[in-house]
């Protein structure tokens, strides 16, 4: 994988990057988490209204369509969409995009290396918290990184039907994951806090990784609820059965998790199983449920 280095940042860009290194990330994130859960009546509705106007939120596709329908900012930010707002690709071997947002990067995994941005690579082992056995399943596979901006729908869905086998919470930094910092902070997605969810599917293993960021106050999954906070300073692992009592199976297009404020989703797939949608180029807008690619079964 030969990559030309990204152009060196200008003086003003270097200052901007340095500012993010110096930010008290955890303090800001905790403050954001406290604020978005407050029930402040008219003030909360005022904040929601102005946020929605600034980011041009499409109320027509939301189940609740007025700022006054929400008691907290978080309820608004993780709002549900109408049932028919995001049709799911229906082909038996078609994969659905997991989230609204835009493509940060996508393509082949070169042995164990993924592209973060032009000039920056990171490894499967780093992304997957040093789990070399898990990383081995995705070497020379394909990946998709989806960036969710503040105006996007912030629930994350399943690209295909899957049985949950493992969830891993990884503590880490809380850098912003916007495209600018992805271009300038090495190993960004593998150094930030994240929740790794591993599924068995018809074509083999799939990992769907929720990456935290500054002011991403928490991440949740439908089977566990809020994963963070708390934020223990150690990796935590939950394992799930493939059948019987406690099995967790999710259908294609089913809700899988959510961000309390925006961030990034990384999907990794095994080798020689997935053909990505050729239109998924860097910067392309994505809508949950549209075509991610196709797969061949085991």
PASEBA-1860 file (N, C-alpha, C; in nm, 3 decimals):
! residues 298
1> XXXXXXXX> 0.086/-0.118/0.000/0.000/0.000/0.000/0.089/0.123/0.000 ~ 0.110/0.183/-0.117/0.195/0.301/-0.128/0.112/0.427/-0.122 ~ 0.143/0.511/-0.024/0.066/0.634/-0.006/0.159/0.753/-0.012 ~ 0.120/0.855/-0.087/0.193/0.980/-0.085/0.164/1.050/0.047 ~ 0.266/1.110/0.108/0.241/1.179/0.235/0.146/1.295/0.218 ~ 0.064/1.317/0.321/-0.027/1.431/0.318/0.055/1.559/0.329 ~ 0.019/1.666/0.256/0.097/1.791/0.262/0.116/1.838/0.406 ~ 0.234/1.889/0.436/0.261/1.938/0.571/0.163/2.048/0.607
9> XXXXXXXX> 0.115/2.048/0.732/0.018/2.151/0.772/0.079/2.290/0.771 ~ -0.004/2.388/0.743/0.039/2.527/0.751/0.056/2.568/0.897 ~ 0.107/2.687/0.918/0.126/2.736/1.055/-0.007/2.740/1.131 ~ -0.111/2.793/1.068/-0.241/2.802/1.135/-0.298/2.662/1.162 ~ -0.274/2.569/1.071/-0.321/2.433/1.092/-0.246/2.366/1.207 ~ -0.116/2.392/1.218/-0.037/2.336/1.328/-0.087/2.387/1.463 ~ -0.125/2.513/1.466/-0.181/2.571/1.590/-0.313/2.501/1.625 ~ -0.395/2.478/1.523/-0.524/2.411/1.543/-0.503/2.269/1.595
17> XXXXXXXX> -0.406/2.198/1.539/-0.377/2.061/1.582/-0.327/2.061/1.726 ~ -0.234/2.154/1.756/-0.179/2.163/1.892/-0.289/2.193/1.993 ~ -0.383/2.276/1.953/-0.495/2.310/2.042/-0.571/2.185/2.082 ~ -0.593/2.093/1.987/-0.666/1.971/2.018/-0.587/1.879/2.110 ~ -0.454/1.878/2.097/-0.373/1.799/2.189/-0.381/1.853/2.332 ~ -0.397/1.985/2.343/-0.396/2.050/2.474/-0.534/2.053/2.541 ~ -0.640/2.027/2.464/-0.775/2.032/2.520/-0.791/1.933/2.635 ~ -0.858/1.973/2.744/-0.892/1.878/2.850/-1.010/1.791/2.804
25> XXXXXXXX> -0.980/1.691/2.723/-1.083/1.614/2.652/-1.187/1.553/2.746 ~ -1.140/1.489/2.852/-1.233/1.419/2.941/-1.323/1.516/3.015 ~ -1.269/1.628/3.059/-1.349/1.728/3.130/-1.457/1.782/3.038 ~ -1.420/1.816/2.914/-1.517/1.868/2.818/-1.625/1.764/2.789 ~ -1.583/1.639/2.772/-1.677/1.533/2.739/-1.774/1.506/2.855 ~ -1.721/1.506/2.978/-1.809/1.487/3.094/-1.908/1.602/3.107 ~ -1.860/1.724/3.082/-1.949/1.840/3.089/-2.059/1.829/2.984 ~ -2.021/1.785/2.863/-2.121/1.767/2.757/-2.223/1.661/2.796
33> XXXXXXXX> -2.173/1.550/2.856/-2.263/1.444/2.899/-2.360/1.490/3.006 ~ -2.314/1.574/3.095/-2.401/1.630/3.199/-2.507/1.721/3.137 ~ -2.464/1.807/3.045/-2.556/1.904/2.986/-2.666/1.837/2.905 ~ -2.630/1.738/2.822/-2.728/1.682/2.729/-2.835/1.599/2.797 ~ -2.815/1.566/2.926/-2.915/1.489/2.998/-3.005/1.576/3.087 ~ -2.980/1.706/3.089/-3.058/1.794/3.176/-3.197/1.823/3.118 ~ -3.297/1.823/3.205/-3.434/1.856/3.166/-3.462/1.999/3.210 ~ -3.436/2.094/3.120/-3.446/2.235/3.152/-3.561/2.303/3.078
41> XXXXXXXX> -3.659/2.225/3.041/-3.781/2.281/2.983/-3.757/2.372/2.865 ~ -3.801/2.497/2.879/-3.793/2.593/2.769/-3.652/2.618/2.720 ~ -3.554/2.618/2.812/-3.416/2.640/2.768/-3.367/2.524/2.682 ~ -3.400/2.400/2.724/-3.363/2.283/2.643/-3.426/2.291/2.505 ~ -3.554/2.330/2.499/-3.623/2.341/2.370/-3.561/2.452/2.284 ~ -3.516/2.559/2.348/-3.449/2.668/2.276/-3.319/2.618/2.214 ~ -3.241/2.544/2.290/-3.113/2.491/2.240/-3.138/2.395/2.124 ~ -3.237/2.306/2.139/-3.268/2.210/2.032/-3.310/2.283/1.905
49> XXXXXXXX> -3.396/2.383/1.920/-3.446/2.458/1.804/-3.331/2.523/1.729 ~ -3.241/2.589/1.801/-3.132/2.660/1.734/-3.028/2.563/1.676 ~ -3.005/2.453/1.744/-2.917/2.350/1.689/-2.976/2.295/1.559 ~ -3.104/2.262/1.562/-3.171/2.207/1.444/-3.170/2.305/1.327 ~ -3.190/2.434/1.356/-3.186/2.535/1.250/-3.045/2.550/1.193 ~ -2.946/2.552/1.282/-2.808/2.572/1.238/-2.761/2.456/1.150 ~ -2.796/2.333/1.190/-2.749/2.215/1.116/-2.853/2.163/1.016 ~ -2.960/2.238/0.997/-3.062/2.205/0.897/-3.114/2.063/0.913
57> XXXXXXXX> -3.158/2.034/1.036/-3.214/1.902/1.065/-3.345/1.884/0.987 ~ -3.359/1.768/0.925/-3.481/1.736/0.850/-3.585/1.677/0.945 ~ -3.674/1.762/0.994/-3.777/1.716/1.087/-3.877/1.622/1.022 ~ -3.890/1.629/0.889/-3.992/1.549/0.820/-3.967/1.400/0.833 ~ -3.843/1.359/0.855/-3.814/1.216/0.864/-3.807/1.165/1.008 ~ -3.826/1.254/1.105/-3.818/1.217/1.246/-3.955/1.176/1.299 ~ -3.959/1.074/1.386/-4.085/1.033/1.449/-4.144/1.146/1.531 ~ -4.059/1.218/1.603/-4.100/1.336/1.678/-4.047/1.457/1.603
65> XXXXXXXX> -4.135/1.552/1.575/-4.098/1.656/1.478/-4.096/1.797/1.535 ~ -4.097/1.810/1.668/-4.093/1.943/1.730/-3.991/1.944/1.844 ~ -3.920/2.056/1.864/-3.827/2.063/1.977/-3.893/2.033/2.111 ~ -4.020/2.070/2.124/-4.091/2.048/2.250/-4.127/1.901/2.274 ~ -4.102/1.815/2.176/-4.129/1.672/2.192/-4.021/1.602/2.276 ~ -3.912/1.674/2.305/-3.798/1.612/2.372/-3.774/1.677/2.507 ~ -3.749/1.595/2.609/-3.721/1.648/2.743/-3.575/1.685/2.759 ~ -3.485/1.617/2.688/-3.342/1.646/2.698/-3.284/1.661/2.558
73> XXXXXXXX> -3.168/1.724/2.551/-3.100/1.737/2.422/-3.061/1.599/2.370 ~ -3.025/1.509/2.459/-2.984/1.376/2.417/-3.098/1.300/2.350 ~ -3.219/1.317/2.402/-3.334/1.253/2.338/-3.349/1.302/2.195 ~ -3.327/1.431/2.174/-3.332/1.486/2.039/-3.218/1.432/1.954 ~ -3.098/1.430/2.009/-2.981/1.392/1.930/-2.987/1.247/1.884 ~ -3.047/1.161/1.967/-3.059/1.019/1.932/-3.200/0.987/1.885 ~ -3.267/1.086/1.829/-3.407/1.070/1.787/-3.424/0.955/1.687 ~ -3.538/0.891/1.695/-3.574/0.786/1.599/-3.627/0.848/1.471
81> XXXXXXXX> -3.608/0.775/1.363/-3.667/0.816/1.235/-3.797/0.741/1.211 ~ -3.877/0.794/1.122/-3.998/0.723/1.080/-3.959/0.589/1.018 ~ -4.051/0.495/1.026/-4.022/0.358/0.982/-3.974/0.354/0.837 ~ -4.034/0.434/0.751/-4.001/0.429/0.608/-3.895/0.531/0.566 ~ -3.829/0.595/0.662/-3.733/0.702/0.628/-3.605/0.648/0.566 ~ -3.566/0.526/0.600/-3.442/0.466/0.550/-3.469/0.325/0.499 ~ -3.511/0.311/0.372/-3.530/0.176/0.317/-3.398/0.097/0.321 ~ -3.407/-0.030/0.354/-3.290/-0.117/0.364/-3.277/-0.198/0.235
89> XXXXXXXX> -3.157/-0.202/0.177/-3.138/-0.282/0.055/-3.184/-0.425/0.082 ~ -3.255/-0.480/-0.015/-3.327/-0.604/0.012/-3.266/-0.728/-0.050 ~ -3.163/-0.713/-0.133/-3.102/-0.829/-0.195/-3.046/-0.926/-0.092 ~ -3.057/-1.056/-0.117/-3.017/-1.156/-0.018/-2.868/-1.151/0.014 ~ -2.786/-1.100/-0.077/-2.642/-1.091/-0.054/-2.594/-0.945/-0.058 ~ -2.684/-0.853/-0.030/-2.647/-0.711/-0.025/-2.627/-0.666/0.119 ~ -2.523/-0.587/0.139/-2.495/-0.527/0.269/-2.548/-0.384/0.272 ~ -2.600/-0.344/0.388/-2.655/-0.210/0.404/-2.556/-0.119/0.477
97> XXXXXXXX> -2.551/0.008/0.438/-2.469/0.104/0.509/-2.519/0.116/0.654 ~ -2.427/0.123/0.751/-2.468/0.122/0.891/-2.516/0.254/0.948 ~ -2.482/0.365/0.881/-2.510/0.495/0.942/-2.520/0.606/0.838 ~ -2.592/0.711/0.875/-2.587/0.836/0.799/-2.452/0.903/0.827 ~ -2.398/0.972/0.729/-2.271/1.041/0.747/-2.204/1.063/0.615 ~ -2.073/1.042/0.613/-1.998/1.044/0.488/-1.881/0.947/0.500 ~ -1.832/0.902/0.385/-1.721/0.807/0.384/-1.593/0.882/0.423 ~ -1.530/0.836/0.529/-1.400/0.888/0.567/-1.292/0.820/0.483
105> XXXXXXXX> -1.292/0.687/0.482/-1.207/0.607/0.395/-1.273/0.472/0.375 ~ -1.232/0.402/0.270/-1.280/0.266/0.247/-1.181/0.197/0.155 ~ -1.190/0.064/0.149/-1.104/-0.008/0.056/-1.052/-0.136/0.114 ~ -0.941/-0.181/0.056/-0.881/-0.308/0.097/-0.793/-0.289/0.220 ~ -0.790/-0.393/0.303/-0.695/-0.400/0.413/-0.570/-0.468/0.359 ~ -0.457/-0.399/0.361/-0.332/-0.451/0.308/-0.261/-0.528/0.418 ~ -0.274/-0.662/0.414/-0.229/-0.747/0.524/-0.305/-0.707/0.650 ~ -0.244/-0.622/0.734/-0.315/-0.578/0.855/-0.328/-0.427/0.862
113> XXXXXXXX> -0.306/-0.357/0.751/-0.303/-0.211/0.753/-0.425/-0.150/0.683 ~ -0.483/-0.049/0.748/-0.597/0.024/0.695/-0.556/0.170/0.674 ~ -0.623/0.235/0.581/-0.599/0.377/0.559/-0.685/0.458/0.655 ~ -0.621/0.548/0.730/-0.695/0.644/0.812/-0.730/0.767/0.731 ~ -0.631/0.818/0.660/-0.645/0.932/0.570/-0.520/0.932/0.484 ~ -0.517/1.015/0.383/-0.402/1.021/0.294/-0.274/1.040/0.374 ~ -0.180/0.943/0.359/-0.054/0.953/0.429/-0.051/0.889/0.566 ~ -0.166/0.840/0.615/-0.173/0.780/0.748/-0.233/0.640/0.741
121> XXXXXXXX> -0.164/0.544/0.802/-0.213/0.407/0.814/-0.225/0.371/0.961 ~ -0.309/0.271/0.990/-0.310/0.212/1.124/-0.336/0.063/1.107 ~ -0.313/-0.015/1.212/-0.319/-0.159/1.198/-0.444/-0.218/1.263 ~ -0.480/-0.336/1.215/-0.592/-0.409/1.274/-0.567/-0.438/1.422 ~ -0.444/-0.477/1.456/-0.414/-0.509/1.595/-0.437/-0.389/1.685 ~ -0.393/-0.271/1.640/-0.415/-0.150/1.720/-0.563/-0.118/1.731 ~ -0.635/-0.127/1.618/-0.778/-0.097/1.618/-0.854/-0.192/1.709 ~ -0.814/-0.320/1.711/-0.888/-0.424/1.782/-0.825/-0.454/1.918
129> XXXXXXXX> -0.763/-0.354/1.977/-0.714/-0.360/2.116/-0.612/-0.471/2.138 ~ -0.529/-0.496/2.036/-0.423/-0.594/2.051/-0.468/-0.739/2.042 ~ -0.591/-0.763/2.003/-0.644/-0.899/1.992/-0.597/-0.958/1.859 ~ -0.481/-1.023/1.859/-0.421/-1.072/1.735/-0.503/-1.184/1.671 ~ -0.567/-1.266/1.754/-0.651/-1.374/1.699/-0.769/-1.315/1.624 ~ -0.830/-1.212/1.679/-0.941/-1.147/1.613/-0.893/-1.076/1.486 ~ -0.782/-1.006/1.496/-0.729/-0.931/1.381/-0.698/-1.024/1.264 ~ -0.654/-1.146/1.294/-0.618/-1.242/1.189/-0.737/-1.271/1.097
137> XXXXXXXX> -0.858/-1.262/1.151/-0.977/-1.294/1.070/-1.006/-1.189/0.964 ~ -0.945/-1.070/0.977/-0.976/-0.962/0.884/-0.858/-0.921/0.797 ~ -0.744/-0.989/0.812/-0.628/-0.954/0.729/-0.661/-0.972/0.582 ~ -0.621/-0.873/0.504/-0.646/-0.869/0.359/-0.794/-0.866/0.324 ~ -0.875/-0.823/0.420/-1.018/-0.804/0.394/-1.046/-0.665/0.342 ~ -1.163/-0.612/0.374/-1.201/-0.477/0.332/-1.257/-0.402/0.452 ~ -1.260/-0.268/0.441/-1.309/-0.187/0.552/-1.386/-0.067/0.499 ~ -1.466/-0.010/0.587/-1.537/0.114/0.559/-1.538/0.197/0.687
145> XXXXXXXX> -1.496/0.323/0.677/-1.501/0.416/0.789/-1.602/0.525/0.757 ~ -1.702/0.542/0.843/-1.810/0.638/0.822/-1.804/0.745/0.930 ~ -1.792/0.870/0.888/-1.789/0.983/0.983/-1.929/1.041/0.997 ~ -1.975/1.055/1.121/-2.106/1.114/1.150/-2.085/1.256/1.200 ~ -2.139/1.353/1.129/-2.128/1.492/1.170/-2.249/1.530/1.256 ~ -2.248/1.648/1.319/-2.357/1.683/1.412/-2.497/1.679/1.351 ~ -2.512/1.704/1.220/-2.647/1.709/1.165/-2.702/1.571/1.131 ~ -2.620/1.466/1.143/-2.663/1.333/1.099/-2.751/1.263/1.203
153> XXXXXXXX> -2.823/1.164/1.155/-2.895/1.068/1.239/-2.789/0.984/1.312 ~ -2.802/0.969/1.445/-2.691/0.912/1.521/-2.716/0.773/1.578 ~ -2.808/0.700/1.519/-2.819/0.559/1.554/-2.746/0.478/1.447 ~ -2.689/0.365/1.492/-2.608/0.280/1.405/-2.679/0.148/1.387 ~ -2.679/0.097/1.264/-2.758/-0.022/1.230/-2.670/-0.132/1.173 ~ -2.728/-0.249/1.157/-2.655/-0.366/1.111/-2.646/-0.370/0.958 ~ -2.526/-0.390/0.902/-2.513/-0.406/0.757/-2.574/-0.536/0.707 ~ -2.583/-0.636/0.795/-2.635/-0.768/0.758/-2.684/-0.836/0.885
161> XXXXXXXX> -2.749/-0.949/0.870/-2.789/-1.026/0.986/-2.665/-1.081/1.055 ~ -2.665/-1.081/1.188/-2.549/-1.131/1.260/-2.582/-1.176/1.401 ~ -2.498/-1.264/1.452/-2.507/-1.311/1.590/-2.390/-1.254/1.668 ~ -2.420/-1.178/1.772/-2.315/-1.114/1.851/-2.233/-1.219/1.926 ~ -2.099/-1.210/1.915/-2.012/-1.303/1.985/-1.926/-1.234/2.091 ~ -1.895/-1.106/2.069/-1.805/-1.039/2.162/-1.825/-0.889/2.155 ~ -1.816/-0.822/2.271/-1.810/-0.677/2.276/-1.690/-0.639/2.361 ~ -1.611/-0.544/2.312/-1.489/-0.501/2.380/-1.494/-0.350/2.399
169> XXXXXXXX> -1.484/-0.307/2.524/-1.469/-0.164/2.551/-1.320/-0.134/2.565 ~ -1.273/-0.033/2.490/-1.132/0.004/2.491/-1.120/0.149/2.537 ~ -1.055/0.174/2.651/-1.034/0.313/2.692/-0.935/0.380/2.599 ~ -0.939/0.512/2.593/-0.846/0.581/2.505/-0.864/0.730/2.508 ~ -0.801/0.795/2.410/-0.812/0.939/2.397/-0.952/0.976/2.350 ~ -0.979/1.106/2.349/-1.109/1.156/2.303/-1.088/1.270/2.203 ~ -0.995/1.250/2.109/-0.976/1.349/2.004/-1.102/1.359/1.918 ~ -1.128/1.477/1.866/-1.231/1.489/1.764/-1.192/1.402/1.646
177> XXXXXXXX> -1.292/1.348/1.576/-1.264/1.259/1.463/-1.306/1.321/1.330 ~ -1.312/1.454/1.325/-1.350/1.519/1.200/-1.243/1.496/1.094 ~ -1.275/1.513/0.966/-1.181/1.482/0.859/-1.046/1.555/0.871 ~ -1.047/1.679/0.920/-0.921/1.753/0.933/-0.826/1.681/1.028 ~ -0.875/1.642/1.146/-0.786/1.575/1.243/-0.750/1.434/1.199 ~ -0.838/1.368/1.126/-0.806/1.236/1.072/-0.685/1.245/0.978 ~ -0.668/1.359/0.914/-0.556/1.379/0.823/-0.426/1.414/0.896 ~ -0.437/1.454/1.023/-0.319/1.509/1.090/-0.281/1.444/1.222
185> XXXXXXXX> -0.367/1.361/1.281/-0.333/1.294/1.407/-0.313/1.146/1.379 ~ -0.189/1.097/1.388/-0.161/0.957/1.357/-0.238/0.861/1.447 ~ -0.282/0.748/1.387/-0.343/0.638/1.462/-0.471/0.681/1.534 ~ -0.540/0.780/1.481/-0.651/0.842/1.552/-0.757/0.741/1.597 ~ -0.807/0.660/1.503/-0.918/0.570/1.536/-0.873/0.456/1.628 ~ -0.744/0.424/1.628/-0.692/0.318/1.713/-0.642/0.369/1.847 ~ -0.644/0.501/1.869/-0.602/0.554/1.999/-0.720/0.613/2.076 ~ -0.832/0.642/2.005/-0.949/0.695/2.074/-1.026/0.584/2.146
193> XXXXXXXX> -1.103/0.623/2.244/-1.195/0.532/2.312/-1.288/0.467/2.208 ~ -1.321/0.339/2.228/-1.407/0.274/2.130/-1.476/0.150/2.188 ~ -1.583/0.110/2.119/-1.657/-0.011/2.153/-1.656/-0.101/2.030 ~ -1.594/-0.217/2.043/-1.578/-0.311/1.932/-1.683/-0.420/1.946 ~ -1.763/-0.440/1.844/-1.868/-0.542/1.845/-1.841/-0.642/1.733 ~ -1.828/-0.768/1.769/-1.792/-0.873/1.673/-1.911/-0.966/1.653 ~ -1.946/-0.988/1.527/-2.062/-1.070/1.493/-2.021/-1.186/1.404 ~ -2.088/-1.300/1.422/-2.085/-1.409/1.325/-2.192/-1.381/1.221
201> XXXXXXXX> -2.157/-1.395/1.094/-2.252/-1.370/0.985/-2.248/-1.486/0.885 ~ -2.327/-1.474/0.783/-2.332/-1.578/0.680/-2.199/-1.589/0.606 ~ -2.122/-1.480/0.602/-1.994/-1.482/0.528/-1.872/-1.489/0.621 ~ -1.893/-1.504/0.750/-1.781/-1.509/0.844/-1.794/-1.399/0.948 ~ -1.682/-1.360/1.007/-1.684/-1.259/1.112/-1.698/-1.119/1.053 ~ -1.761/-1.031/1.129/-1.768/-0.888/1.097/-1.750/-0.811/1.227 ~ -1.669/-0.707/1.224/-1.657/-0.619/1.339/-1.713/-0.483/1.305 ~ -1.795/-0.430/1.394/-1.849/-0.295/1.381/-1.803/-0.217/1.504
209> XXXXXXXX> -1.727/-0.111/1.481/-1.655/-0.043/1.588/-1.705/0.099/1.602 ~ -1.756/0.133/1.720/-1.800/0.269/1.750/-1.683/0.343/1.813 ~ -1.641/0.451/1.750/-1.524/0.526/1.795/-1.569/0.653/1.867 ~ -1.524/0.672/1.989/-1.559/0.790/2.065/-1.480/0.912/2.021 ~ -1.518/1.028/2.076/-1.454/1.154/2.038/-1.484/1.259/2.144 ~ -1.420/1.374/2.132/-1.449/1.486/2.221/-1.599/1.517/2.216 ~ -1.658/1.534/2.331/-1.801/1.559/2.354/-1.892/1.444/2.312 ~ -1.835/1.330/2.265/-1.920/1.212/2.251/-1.938/1.157/2.392
217> XXXXXXXX> -2.045/1.200/2.455/-2.061/1.177/2.599/-2.075/1.030/2.633 ~ -2.132/0.951/2.542/-2.143/0.808/2.567/-2.178/0.735/2.438 ~ -2.153/0.604/2.441/-2.194/0.515/2.333/-2.278/0.405/2.395 ~ -2.375/0.358/2.320/-2.465/0.254/2.373/-2.488/0.147/2.268 ~ -2.528/0.029/2.314/-2.573/-0.077/2.224/-2.711/-0.121/2.269 ~ -2.786/-0.182/2.179/-2.924/-0.218/2.211/-2.932/-0.332/2.312 ~ -2.828/-0.414/2.323/-2.832/-0.527/2.415/-2.772/-0.493/2.553 ~ -2.689/-0.390/2.558/-2.618/-0.358/2.682/-2.666/-0.228/2.745
225> XXXXXXXX> -2.720/-0.138/2.662/-2.747/-0.002/2.708/-2.621/0.082/2.699 ~ -2.610/0.185/2.782/-2.494/0.273/2.779/-2.370/0.195/2.823 ~ -2.267/0.198/2.739/-2.142/0.128/2.770/-2.047/0.219/2.849 ~ -2.045/0.345/2.811/-1.962/0.442/2.881/-2.037/0.575/2.890 ~ -2.031/0.648/3.003/-1.959/0.610/3.124/-2.027/0.493/3.197 ~ -1.953/0.430/3.294/-1.821/0.468/3.344/-1.712/0.443/3.241 ~ -1.592/0.500/3.268/-1.478/0.486/3.179/-1.361/0.424/3.255 ~ -1.365/0.292/3.277/-1.253/0.227/3.347/-1.126/0.235/3.264
233> XXXXXXXX> -1.015/0.243/3.330/-0.887/0.257/3.259/-0.830/0.120/3.223 ~ -0.915/0.035/3.168/-0.872/-0.099/3.127/-0.969/-0.151/3.021 ~ -0.921/-0.242/2.940/-1.006/-0.307/2.839/-1.105/-0.400/2.911 ~ -1.231/-0.393/2.869/-1.333/-0.483/2.922/-1.390/-0.566/2.808 ~ -1.414/-0.695/2.833/-1.462/-0.787/2.729/-1.587/-0.858/2.779 ~ -1.689/-0.862/2.693/-1.810/-0.940/2.718/-1.822/-1.042/2.605 ~ -1.844/-1.168/2.638/-1.862/-1.271/2.536/-2.005/-1.323/2.542 ~ -2.056/-1.364/2.425/-2.197/-1.402/2.413/-2.207/-1.537/2.343
241> XXXXXXXX> -2.310/-1.616/2.377/-2.324/-1.750/2.318/-2.371/-1.742/2.173 ~ -2.339/-1.846/2.098/-2.384/-1.853/1.958/-2.524/-1.910/1.946 ~ -2.576/-1.968/2.055/-2.710/-2.026/2.052/-2.760/-2.041/2.195 ~ -2.888/-2.068/2.209/-2.945/-2.095/2.340/-2.971/-1.970/2.421 ~ -2.969/-1.986/2.554/-3.001/-1.877/2.646/-2.897/-1.766/2.632 ~ -2.945/-1.643/2.616/-2.855/-1.528/2.609/-2.805/-1.494/2.471 ~ -2.842/-1.573/2.369/-2.797/-1.542/2.234/-2.858/-1.410/2.187 ~ -2.779/-1.331/2.114/-2.826/-1.202/2.062/-2.809/-1.204/1.910
249> XXXXXXXX> -2.923/-1.204/1.842/-2.923/-1.203/1.695/-2.991/-1.076/1.647 ~ -2.929/-1.011/1.551/-2.985/-0.888/1.494/-3.001/-0.904/1.344 ~ -3.112/-0.856/1.291/-3.140/-0.865/1.148/-3.070/-0.753/1.072 ~ -3.056/-0.770/0.942/-3.002/-0.663/0.859/-3.089/-0.538/0.873 ~ -3.025/-0.425/0.896/-3.097/-0.299/0.912/-3.146/-0.272/1.053 ~ -3.134/-0.371/1.143/-3.178/-0.352/1.281/-3.086/-0.253/1.351 ~ -3.142/-0.176/1.443/-3.060/-0.085/1.523/-2.963/-0.166/1.608 ~ -2.838/-0.120/1.611/-2.734/-0.188/1.686/-2.682/-0.103/1.802
257> XXXXXXXX> -2.674/0.028/1.783/-2.622/0.115/1.888/-2.646/0.261/1.854 ~ -2.588/0.349/1.936/-2.607/0.492/1.915/-2.494/0.570/1.979 ~ -2.470/0.690/1.924/-2.376/0.785/1.981/-2.454/0.896/2.051 ~ -2.412/0.930/2.172/-2.462/1.050/2.238/-2.367/1.163/2.199 ~ -2.393/1.226/2.090/-2.310/1.323/2.017/-2.221/1.245/1.921 ~ -2.172/1.313/1.816/-2.127/1.244/1.697/-1.991/1.179/1.703 ~ -1.964/1.092/1.607/-1.835/1.026/1.601/-1.821/0.947/1.471 ~ -1.762/0.827/1.480/-1.723/0.749/1.363/-1.752/0.601/1.384
265> XXXXXXXX> -1.789/0.533/1.276/-1.807/0.388/1.276/-1.706/0.327/1.179 ~ -1.634/0.225/1.224/-1.544/0.150/1.137/-1.597/0.008/1.125 ~ -1.615/-0.039/1.001/-1.654/-0.177/0.975/-1.537/-0.250/0.909 ~ -1.507/-0.370/0.957/-1.406/-0.453/0.892/-1.467/-0.589/0.859 ~ -1.428/-0.639/0.741/-1.484/-0.762/0.686/-1.372/-0.855/0.643 ~ -1.398/-0.987/0.636/-1.292/-1.083/0.601/-1.253/-1.080/0.454 ~ -1.141/-1.141/0.424/-1.086/-1.142/0.289/-1.171/-1.225/0.194 ~ -1.175/-1.179/0.070/-1.237/-1.250/-0.042/-1.385/-1.282/-0.020
273> XXXXXXXX> -1.450/-1.201/0.061/-1.593/-1.223/0.086/-1.679/-1.105/0.044 ~ -1.622/-0.984/0.045/-1.701/-0.862/0.028/-1.653/-0.783/-0.093 ~ -1.747/-0.741/-0.176/-1.718/-0.646/-0.284/-1.785/-0.514/-0.245 ~ -1.704/-0.414/-0.209/-1.760/-0.286/-0.169/-1.826/-0.214/-0.285 ~ -1.929/-0.139/-0.256/-1.991/-0.049/-0.353/-1.883/0.046/-0.406 ~ -1.861/0.047/-0.536/-1.754/0.128/-0.595/-1.776/0.277/-0.576 ~ -1.896/0.318/-0.544/-1.926/0.460/-0.523/-1.885/0.511/-0.386 ~ -1.840/0.422/-0.298/-1.805/0.463/-0.162/-1.664/0.522/-0.158
281> XXXXXXXX> -1.651/0.639/-0.214/-1.522/0.708/-0.216/-1.520/0.813/-0.106 ~ -1.401/0.855/-0.069/-1.384/0.951/0.040/-1.469/1.076/0.019 ~ -1.547/1.112/0.120/-1.631/1.231/0.114/-1.772/1.206/0.066 ~ -1.800/1.085/0.017/-1.935/1.057/-0.033/-2.035/1.051/0.082 ~ -2.148/1.124/0.073/-2.251/1.114/0.177/-2.309/0.973/0.182 ~ -2.344/0.928/0.301/-2.404/0.796/0.317/-2.539/0.809/0.387 ~ -2.628/0.718/0.354/-2.755/0.706/0.423/-2.769/0.563/0.471 ~ -2.802/0.548/0.597/-2.821/0.416/0.652/-2.920/0.337/0.566
289> XXXXXXXX> -2.883/0.213/0.536/-2.971/0.124/0.461/-2.940/0.115/0.314 ~ -2.866/0.214/0.260/-2.829/0.207/0.119/-2.717/0.104/0.100 ~ -2.677/0.080/-0.025/-2.587/-0.031/-0.057/-2.444/-0.006/-0.010 ~ -2.396/-0.092/0.079/-2.255/-0.093/0.120/-2.173/-0.180/0.026 ~ -2.230/-0.291/-0.016/-2.160/-0.384/-0.103/-2.236/-0.516/-0.111 ~ -2.170/-0.616/-0.166/-2.230/-0.749/-0.176/-2.132/-0.849/-0.115 ~ -2.183/-0.966/-0.080/-2.097/-1.068/-0.020/-2.126/-1.205/-0.078 ~ -2.027/-1.291/-0.064/-2.046/-1.431/-0.095/-2.045/-1.508/0.036
297> XX> -2.130/-1.608/0.047/-2.141/-1.684/0.171/-2.020/-1.773/0.189 ~ -2.008/-1.831/0.310/-1.895/-1.920/0.340/-1.891/-2.036/0.240
END
